[in-house]
Amino acid sequence: MSEWLVLSLAMAAACAVVLSIAFFNHRRIGEDDDPNETPDVIEYMTMMIGVIFAIVLGLAIAGVWEGRGAAQEYVRQEAQALHEVSVRSQVYPAEVRTRIRADVDAYVTFVVDTEWKAMADDGELTDRGGELLERIRRDVTDYEPQTDHEGQAYQPLVDQVAVADDARSARGASAGATMPGVVWFGLITGALITVGLIFTLQIRRSFRELLLAGLFSALIAFLLFLIWDFDAPFGRGISATAEPFLTQFSHLDLGG
């Protein structure tokens, strides 16, 4: 059974139960009942729906903002690990050191200048980036240390390549949209209901009421746009940046 069918059945069941209780309760009310003696339920329900929707909006914004922050942290970890590989290879012979640094520079250049756009457009990593990182791994693991000093540097270099690989995988997992469709359905439906409830309170055409209604609707639209913009950490306006790569590899002409 699909989640959409479960959702539809749950919503229909909830409505049916509430309407049934209201219907049978209304039949039990005597003819001498005065509805003016009970509080207006419309205002209470409108307020509660607004509060619930505000909580859902806040949780959604917090979730996508946290996802963007995590994506930026993955980029920082990857850049830092590759920088450590480049620096720590200093103890190796010139030929090996030069090859490792050249391959690190080639990988970083490809990530910033090519793969970044692929993540923004397609929401996934490229095979070429994986091949360039694998070349760095082979450079590090295939070399057999000749001295104790080189032997002490070998394992930390291997570990840093593993950190870079793990951060790259996490970056790829964060590249696409994170909000499920069912959440967007709830957000948009809730926004329409919340704005629509304005008209149940007999809004008039005075300047103040129209201004407040317009500002309220614009605020909800802005918050929904904010969620949509944060939902793709690498693909939209307020996105994670390649700044850690630019900082750690300032000698490269990146982003040109």
N, C-alpha and C positions, 0 to 999 in steps of 0.2 A: 504494500500500500504506500503510495507516494505521500510525501510530507504535505503537499498542497491539498490532497484529498482529506488527510487527517485534520489539517487546519480548517478546511471548509466544514467538515462534520462537527468539529468542536465549537466553531462559531455558531453554526446553525442550532446545535443542541443548547448552547448557553442562551441564545435568543428565545428559543422555544420554551425553556424552563421559566425564564423571567416573565415572558408574555403570558404563559399559562397561570403563573402565580397571580399576576396582576388581574387577569380575567376572572379567576375564581374569587379573588379577594373583593373585586368590585361587586360581584353578585351577592356577597354576604353583607354588604353595607346597607343599612336601613334607609328608608326614604327621608327620615328626619336628620340625616347626616349633613353637616354644614362644612363644605370644603374650605371655606375661608378661615376656619379655625386651625387648619394645618399649614405648615410652611410650604412655600412654593418650591416644588421639587426641581423645576426646570433650572433655576439658578444654581442649586446645589450640584446637580448633575453636570452642568456646564463648567462649573469651577473644578470639579473632580476630574473631568476629562482633560481639562487644560493642565492640571497638575500632573496627571499620569503621562500625558504626552510630553510635558517639559522634562520629566525624569527620563523618559526613553530617549529624547533628543540629547540630553546631557550624557547619557551612557554611550550613545552612538558616537558623539563627538570625542569623548574620552578614548573610546576604542580605536578610532581611526588615527587620532593624534598619537596614541601609544604605538600603533603600528608604524607610523612615519618615523617616530623617534628610534624604534628598533631597527628599521631599515638603514637609517643614517649611522647607527652604531655598527652595523655589519660592514658598511663601507669603511668606517674608521679602522675596524679591526683588520680588514683585509689589507688596507694601505699600510698600516703599521707593521703587519707581519712581513709584507714584501720588502718594506724598508729595512727591517731587521735582517732579512736574507741578504739583501744587497750589501749592508754594512758588515755583517759578520763574515762574509766571504773574503774579507780582507786578509785573513790568515792563510788562504789557499795560494798556490802558485799563480803567477800573473795570467797564464793562459786559462786556467780554470776560473779564476776570479772574473776575468774579462767576459768569458762566455756566460757565466751566471748573471752578471749585471746586465749584459746585453739582452738576454732573454727576459729578465725582469722588466727592463725598460720597454721592450717590445710588447709584453703583456699589458703593462699599465697604459701604454699609448693606445693599444687596441681597445681596452675597456673604456677609456675616457672618450676617445674620438669616434668609436664605432659601436661598441656593445651597449653603451649608455642609451643611444638612440633606439636600438633594437628593443631594449627593455621598455622604453617609453611607448613605442609603437605596438609591440607584440606582447609585452608582459612576460617575456622569458629571456633566458640567456642564449648565447650562440655556441655552436659546436667549435668554432674557431677559437674562442676564448678558452674553452676547456683544453684544446690541443696545446695552446701556448702555455697554460699553467702546467700541463703534464710535461712539457719540455723542461720547465724549471725544476720540476720534481726529479726528472732523470739527471739533470746537471748535478743536483745535490747528492742524490743517492748513489749514482754510478761511480762517483769519485772515491777512491780508496785512500784514506789519510796516510801520509808518509811519516809524520812526526806526532809526538804526543800532543803538541799544541793543536795541530789540525784534528787529531782525534777528539780532543775536548770540545772543539767547535762543531764537529760533525752532527751529533745528536740534536743540539739546539737548532741547527739549521733545518734538519729534517722536521723537527717539531713546528717550526715557524711556517714551513711549507704546508704542513697539515692544518695549521690555524688558518692560513690564507684560503686553503681549499674549503674548509668548513664555513668560513665567512662568505665565500663566493656562493656556496650552495644556499646559505640562508638569504643572501641577497637575491638570488634567483627566486626563492620561495616568496619573497616580499614584493616581487616586481608587479604582480597582477593585482586586481581588485580583491579586497578582503571582505567586503560586506556581502552576505548571502542575499539572494533575490527575495527571500521571504522577509528579511529585515527591511529591505527597500519597500516592499509592499506595505508593511506595517507603518513605516514612516510616512509614505505618501498618503495612504488612507487616513492615518491619524491627522495629518495636516489638513486634509480636505474636511474631515469631520470637525476639527477644532475651529477652523475658519467658518465653516457652515453654521456652527452653533451661534455665531454672532447674530444671525438673523432670527433666532428663536427668542431673543431678548427684546424684540420689537425696536430695533435700531431705527432712529429717525435720520432725517437728512440735515441735521444741524452740522455746522462746520467742525465742531469739536468731535462729535461722534464719528463723522466720516474720516477725519484726520486720524483718530485713534485706530479705527478699523483698518485704514490703509497702512499705517505704520506696523500694526500687529501682523498683517498679512505679509508685508515686506520683510519683517524680522524672521518669520518662519521660512520664507523662501530663501533668505540669506543663510540661515542655519542649515537648511537642506543642501544648498550649494556648497557650503563649507565641508559638510560630510562627504559629498561627492568628490570634491577637490582633494581632500586628504585620503580618499579611499584608494588611490593609486599612488603609492609613495614616490615612484620614479616617473610618472607619466603626465602630471598636470602642473598647474601653476605653482602651488606651494609644495614643492617636492623635495625629496632628499637630493643633496648635491654631491658632486665629485670633489669637493673642496679638500678632503683628506688626501686624495691622490695628488692634487695640485700642490699641496703643502709639502708632502713628503718627497715628491719628485719634481721639485721646482726647476731642476736643470733640463727637464724635457719641455718641449713646446706643445703643451697639452691644451686641448679645447680650441684649437685654432681653426 
